[in-house]
Structures are given as C-alpha cells and as structure tokens.
Amino acid sequence: MKNQIILMDASRLAQLISSRELSPVEVVQAHLDRITEVNPKVNAIVTLADGAMEEAKKAEAAVQSGARVGPLHGVPFTVKDGIDTAGVLTQRGSPIFKGRVPQTDATAVARLKAAGGILIAKTNPPEFSYSVETDNLLTGRTNNPWNLDYTPGGSSGGESAALAAAMSPLGLGSDLSISLRGPAAHTGVVGFKPTHGRVPLTGHWPRVPRRFWHIGPMARSVRDVALAYSLLAGPDGADGFSISLPNVDTGVGAAPNRPLRVGWMASPGFFGPTDPEVVTTVKAAAHALSGAYCHVEEVRLPVLEQTDGNSILWKLQQMETRSEFAKVTAGHEDKVFHHAQLILDTPDTSIAEFVAAEQAVERLRDSFVEYFSRYDALLCPVTPYPATKHGLNDLVIDGQTVSPFHVMSATSPFSLTGMPALALPFGTSRDGLPIGVQIVSSWLAESTVLAVASRLEGVSPFRDCHPNL
C-alpha cells in the first residue's frame, strides 16, 4: 500500500483522505519512509520539518470528527529552501545562512497550510537559488532520479527531484529564468510559472530582481498544479508586484465553444540550436494536440529566433543582484561557491547596454501581443536539450558548441515578459531521460495554459512513468 500512496498525486490523496479511505498519518509516514529510502541517493531533501507527524495526527482527528476540511487536508508538500518556512531551517543553499530559522512562513507556504497541506521537508537549491545546476557548499549536489550521474537542473532542482522520486506529491519552487520549468522538464514532472505577480513573492530570497522572480507550484500532474495555483494566487498586501485580483479559473476540463488555436515551433524557434530529440518531442506533442479539440499549426516568431534572452536577462539583473550578494557575502568570502562568485565577478552593465536590453524586452512583449491576438497558446521546447551530466561544461547541440547556460534560451523570454508558462513531460531521450514541452499563453491567461496542458497530459506517452531507484 505504501508504494501506491507515494505514486498518487496530491488531488487523489486529498480525495481519499476526505472520504476516510486513507489516513493523513498513513500518507505522511509513507512519504517520510520514502525519503529515508531514496534521499541518500538523490540528495533532494535537505531538512525534515519537525512536527509533520503531529500535524498529520491533528488532520486525522479532524476528518474523524467530521470537521470541514480544506482542499489539501492531510496532504504533504515540500518547499524549495529559498522560501521561508516558520520554525524550519531555510538556509538558501549557503553556509552563510547555516542554521537560519525564519519566524514566519512565506505567503505561498502559509496558503498551502491554510488549505490543509502539511509541510514535510525543504528541498535543495543551488547557492542563493542562482544556477542551472543544483549544487552548493552547504548541502551538496542533487542528482537526477532518472540517472544519478545527471543533473536535475536548477534552481528548483531539489524540488523537482523530490517529486520525481516520489518523496513528495506537491511542492513550491521559484523561477527567475528557468528554475521551475527547466528542472521539471529534466526530471519528468510538471512545473508552472504563473503570470508575474499572480503569486506573492513575500518570504522568498533573494528578493532582487523582484520584477523577474516568480513562485509557482510543481507536481506530477496538471490537476495538482492547477489546484495549487488556485490556492496560491492573489495579492497579500505585502508584495507590491502582486496586485491583480485572482479571478482564478484553472481551466482544467473546460469545454470552450470552439477549438483552441495553438501554434507550435521547435527548430528554428529560439536563439541557438535545439537537440533533434527535443524537436521530435515537440512535433509529437503538436500532433497529439491536433486530435484533442485543438486547431494546431506550425508558426515562426522571428523575434525569438533573433533575441538572446539569456544575455538580456543577465544585463538587466546582474548589477542589482550583485549589490545584494556583495552585502551578504562581505566577510564570508571563503563560503562563496562559484554560482554567486560568477555574479560578483561580472562587470557593470553600461547604461547603453541596459537601455538596449530594455528595448529588446519591449520588442518581445509587442511580438507576443500580436501573436496572442491570433492564437490561444504557444507550444514549444522547455529546454533545448535533455538533462546533461553533472558539471557546467560547454556542450555540442546539433553540431554547434554552446555554453551550459544555453539551457535557458527557451524559458528566459517568458520570464523577461512575465507570461504564464508550464512545463509538461511528453517523451524520453535515447538515454531514458525525460523530455518536456512548454505551453505558454498571454498574460493572466493561466486557464488557457492549464486547459491545453490537461489535454496534452491526457495523450502523453510519458503518463505513469517513474524513475527506478
């Protein structure tokens, strides 16, 4: 029964707990046992939350008494270690913050708890949540559950690995340029970045550059991220970017009165090369969608092919990020890993380069406005290639040598513009590693993203696939 429990999604667990077919104690214990069993191999979990079993017992008593329960009542969840959790270590992937225990929960954590969720653990980030690989000097390197020699990506790599390895059914991650969607794609789970500001960033560190950071849900099913998003969205009175009223319509199971119009692109698609296996997977997803009450056609967005989103994001954020990192690392230079050091060593962005980067983002936004006047959604790669072996090394993609940061080329444009985007597994590489596809829609159109994702998930050949640990 334990193996069945850990492979259920959060929605199913909530249903069975509410109907008294499963006990919250049984569910939490099954996941704690799984952490004990596989985390030494994966190193996704860095801190267990004290009191999780006590909370499970309270949740069980509430169900037995017939009390009204929330939509996640008794369901365990995990949180990336850059997001504050009251009374539970939040060390931000750095020995500089070793032993740090926040007094309050981040808004997103508090909202999942208010829905009945039980925090069971914190998951590993790279140092300061700033890298495309999850590794740091304090809690070490996280491995990809599909192949321990490979990276799960970053910066929510510990969260995605924990979900893929069935140590958690639901989690919170964060995203600056790739950090929800890339790790989700590399480990075969679902990662959702809502429109910027939909989910308050209160309690997340680093705060800068807040105009680009997002918090979002991660899970093994679309319906789980839809449920979590419905609970997370809305202003909290503390984050000045979180001002839009939720008006949440998750869209899963919706039946519009016309087929959804979906454009797809793979290669050419974004700045730089894309691995042929990724191209094949996106094409297969487009073909599958065409049979799921969607009008699907191949498209080109020249602005994406010509715009180096990674370079633009770096120029726009590195100066304010560097000043923040300089403050916290002063006097602790021996505790700085190479991720933060890269930021600290980067020269200033000139004002001319900064203005040019801002104008490039405006061109992206204008192009997306025009595109989404004709289409409901865009289907494209999440990453230009599947997960790679550990180590930030240059690699050859379709005959071209690229830096390891090329992995962000298909995700950074949508972080720069703050659009909702979701990563969904849809295939595997010749090496048996997951390959994801990305679904994007216009600002505040989360319901469209989730509706398309739900249809695609229903025909995905990756459904019910799990790593063998």
N, C-alpha and C positions, 0 to 999 in steps of 0.2 A: 504493500500500500504506500510506503514511503516514496518509492520511485514514481508511482503515479502522481502523488501530491506535488513533488518538485517539478514535474513536467507540465502541470496545469498552469494556465495563465491566471492573472490576478482576478479577472472577471469571473471565471469559473470557480475559483476558490471562494470568492465573496458570495456567490450563489449557494454553494454547498454549506458554507458556514451559516448563512442566514436561514437555510432550511434545516439546520441542525444535523446535516449528514456528515459534516466534518467539524471537528473541534479546533478553535484557534490555537489551543495548546499543541495539538497534534500537528498542525500546519507549521507553526513556528519551530517546533522541535525538529521536524523533518528537514527544514532549511538549515538549522544550526548543525544538524548531523552532516548534511551535505557539505557545508563549509569546512567542517573538521576533516571530511574525507578528501576533498579535492583542492582546497585552497593552497595547501603546501606546494602543489604543482603549478598552480596558476598565479598565485600571489595577487589576487584581485581585491580581497578583503584585507583592510589594514587595522580596523578596530571593530570589535563587537560592542554593541550597545548594551550597557548594563540595564537590567530591568525589563528586557524584552519578554522574558518568560512571565514575569509578574503582570505585564500588560496583557499578555495572552490569556492569563487566568481571569483577569478582570473582564476581558472581552467575552470569554466563555460564560462567565456568570451573567453577563448582560443578556446574552442570547437565551440562556436557560430561563431567565426571569421574564422573558417576553418583551423586554425593553425595545424601543425603537432604535434601530442601528443604522449607521452610515453606509454609504456605497462601497467602502473598503474595509468594513468592520472585520477585525481579526486578521487582515491580510498583511504579511510582512513586506517591507520595502527597504531599499538601500539608497545611500546618498553619496555622491562624489565628495571627496574630502576637502574641496574648496568651498563647500556650502555649510554654513553654521548649523550645528545641532546642539541644543541646550544640554549641558551636562555630559556630553560625549566628545571625546577628542576630535578636534578639527585642526590638523597640523599642516595643511596646504602643501604637502609634498616637500617639506623643507625642514632640516634640523634647526633652522632659525625659529621655527614655531613649534618645536618639540614640546609636548606637554600642554599645549594650549587647549583650554576647555571653555567654549562660549557659554554665556549665561542665558542666551535666548536662541530660539530657533529662527532660521531664515523663514521668510514668509511662505515660500513654497513647501518647506518641511512642515510648518505649522498647519498648512491647509490639508496636506495628506493625513496628518494625525487627526485633524478635526473630522475627516471623513471616516475615521476608524482604523486607518493604517497603523501598523506597528513598526517602528524603526528597529531593524535588527543589526545593521552594520554600516560602516563607512568604507568607501572604495578608493582605490589608489589613483591619484592623478600624477602627471609629471610635475616637476618643480614649478610652483606658482601657477599650475594649470596652463603652462606655456610650452607645448611642444606637440609634434605629430607622433611622438612615441611616448609611452607611459613608463617613466623611469625617474628615480630621484635618489638623493643621498640618504634619505631617512628610512623609507620603506621599500626601496629597491624597485626592481623591474617586474612589470606584469607580463605574463605570457598569454598568447592566443590559445584558447581552449581547443581549437581545431588542429593546431600544431604548435607545440610549446617552443619550437625554435623560431616562431614568427611573432611579430608584434600585433597587438590588438589595435594599434593606433593611439591617438591622443587628441584631446586631453582627457576625454571621458573614457579612456581605455579600460580602467579598472571596473567602471560601472558596466560597460558592455561585456567584458569578460565574465563578470559575476552573473549576469543574466544568461549569457550563452551557456555557461557551465551549470545552470540550474541552481545556483546558490541564492537566487532572489528572483521573484516573479515580476518585480516592478522597481524602477529606480529613477533618480533625478540626476541629470547631467547638466553641463553648460557648454556653450558654443560661442567662440569668437570668430572662427573662420571655417572650422570643420569638425569641432570637438564633440558634437553629438552624432552627426551623420557619418563621418568617416569611421570611427570605431564601431558604430552599428553595422556598417557595410562589411568591415573586416571580420566581424565575429558572427554575422548572420542574425542580428536582432533588428528591431525597429527603433529608430531614433527620430524624434520630431522637434524641430525648431519652429515654434510659432512666430507670428509677426512680432517684430521688435516692440517691446513694451506690453505685450499681452500678458506676460507672466512677470511679476515684480522681481527685480534683482536684489532686493533687500536681503542682506545676510550672505551675499556672495563676495568672495575675494579672489582676484583683485577687482576693485570697483572700476578701474580705468582699463581701457576706454569704454565707458558705460554705454556710449551710443552704438557700440557694436556687440557687446556681450548679450547673450540670451540664456535663459534657463528653460529646460524642457524635459519632458518625460521620455523614458526609454523602457522597452518591454519586449516580449516575444510575440505580441500580437497587435494588430492595428486597433482592435477594440479596446485594448488596455491603454494605449497612449491616448485614444480618444476620451476614455473615461477620465484618465488622469488630467488631461488638458482641461476638461470641463470643470474640474475641481481647482485647478491652479490659476485659471485666467481671471483677470480683473485687477483694478488698482488697489493698493494697500494704504494709500495716504502717506507713504514714505519714499517711494521711488518716483521721482519726477518724470521719468520716461513712461511709467505705467499709468496712463491716463484714460485709455479707451475703455468704455463700458464693455463687459464681456460679451453680452448678447450671444452666448455660446450655442451654436447649432453644430454638433460634431459631424453631422452628415452621414454617418455610417448607416447603411441600409436605406438611405433616401432614394426616392424614385422620381427624378425630375421628369418633366413633361417632354423632354427632348434628349437625344443622346448628348453626352458631354463631349465637347470638342477638345481633343488632346493632340498637341504637336509633340513630335519626338525628334531627338537628334543624338548622335553618338560621335561620329567622326566623319568630317570635321564637325566640331561642336564648340570646344573651348580652346583657350590658348595653350598650345603644345599638343603632344601626341597622346593617344589613348590606346591601351592594350587591346589587341583584336578580340580577346576573350570577353572583355567588358563590352565592346561594341556588339558582339554576338548576343550577349545577355540583354542589352537594351533593346535590340531588334526583336528578340523573342518576347520581351515584355510588351512591346508595342503591338505585335501580332496578337498576343493573348488579349490585350485590352480591346482590340477591334471586335472581338466576339463577346464583349461584356457590356453591350449597350453604350459604346463609345464610338465617336467618329474620330479616327486616328489617321494622321498623315505626317510624313517627314517634313521637317522645317529647317531653315537656316536662320541664325541670328548673327550676322556678321560682327556686331559689336562684341559678342562673346568670344569669337574667334580671334579678334584683334586686341582684346583688352587683357593685360596680365593682372588679374585681380589680386594675386598674391603680393606683387610688388606695390600695388596701390594701397592695399591694406597696411603693409609694412610702413610705408611712408606716412600714412595718416595717423598711425597709433604709436609708433615706437618712441617718440620724444616724451609723451606724457607717461607712457608705460615705464620708460627708463627712469624718469624722475621718481616715480613711485618705488621702483625696485631699488634705486640708489638709497632711498630713505631706510628701507627695511634691512638692506644688506650692509649698511655702514657699520663697521666694527666687527662684521661677521664674514669677512671676505673668504675665510677658509672653509665656510659652509655653503658656498655658492657652487651649484652644479653648472654644467655647460649650457643649459637652456636659458637661465637668467643671464649668464655671462654674455651670451650672444647679444641680448638686448642691451646690456650695459656697454658693450664694446662698439655698438653701431653709431656711426657719425650722425650728426644732426641732419634732419631733412631741411633743405633750403626752402625759403618761402615760395620760390618759383615752382619747385617740385611739389610742394604741398598744395598750391593752388591748382596745378595741373592734375594732381590726383583727385582733388575735389570735383573738378570739372569732368573727369573720367567717370566718377560715380554718378554725376548728373546725366551723362550720356547713357549709362546703364539704365537708370531709372526711366528716362524718356523712352528708351527702346522697349523696356518691359511694359510700360503703359500702352504703347502701340500694339505689342504682341498680345497682351491680355484683353485688348478690345476685340480680338478675333478668336481667341482660344480661351478655354476654361483652365487648362493646365498644361504644363510642360513636363515631359518625361525625358530623362537624360541620365548620364552616369552620376554616381556619387563620388567615386574616386577614379582616376584614370587607369588604375591597375589594382589587382587584389592585394591583400596583405603581403608584406615583404618580411624577410628575415630581420632579426634584431640588428640595430645599428643604422645610424643616419648616414647612409652612403649614397653616392650617385648611382643611378641605375639606367639601363638601356630599355626604352619603351618603343616598340615598333621601329627600331633602328636608330632612335635618337637618344642621346645621353641627356638625362635631366637630373636636377637636384632632388633630394628626398622631399623637399617642400612643394614639389610639383603635385604632390598628392592632394593639395588644397585647391587646385585650379578649377574644379567644377563645383566647389562649395562656396568659396570666398565671394563670388559675385552676389550671392543671395544673402550673405551676412552683411556685406557692404550696403546693400539696399534694404535690409531688414525684412525680407519677404518670407512667408511661411514655406518651409521645405521639409520633406520627410524622406528618410532612407528606409528601404524595404529590401530584404533579401529575395533574390529571384533566380539564383543559379550558383554553380560552383566552378572553380578553375580546374585545370587538368591536375593540379596538385591537391585537390579536395578542399580548397579554401572557399569560403562564401564570396559571392559577388552580388552587390546590391544595385538597385536603381533608385534614382531620386525623382520625387514628384514635387513640383513647385506650382504655386498659384499666386494670384495677386494679393496685395496687402489686405489683411483681415479676412481672407477667404479660406480660413482653416477648414471649413466644412467641405469645400471642394477638394482640398488635398486629401482629407480623410476619406471622402467618398470614393475617389479614384483609387486610393491605396487599398481600401477594403475590397473593391472589385478585383484589383490585381492580386491581392493576397489569396483570394478565393480560387485563383487558377495558377498559383505559383507552384512550380515543381519543387521548391525548397520547403514547402509546408511539412511540418512534423520531422524536420531534420535536426539532429542534435549531435554535438561532438562526442566522441568516445574517449572518456577519461578514465 
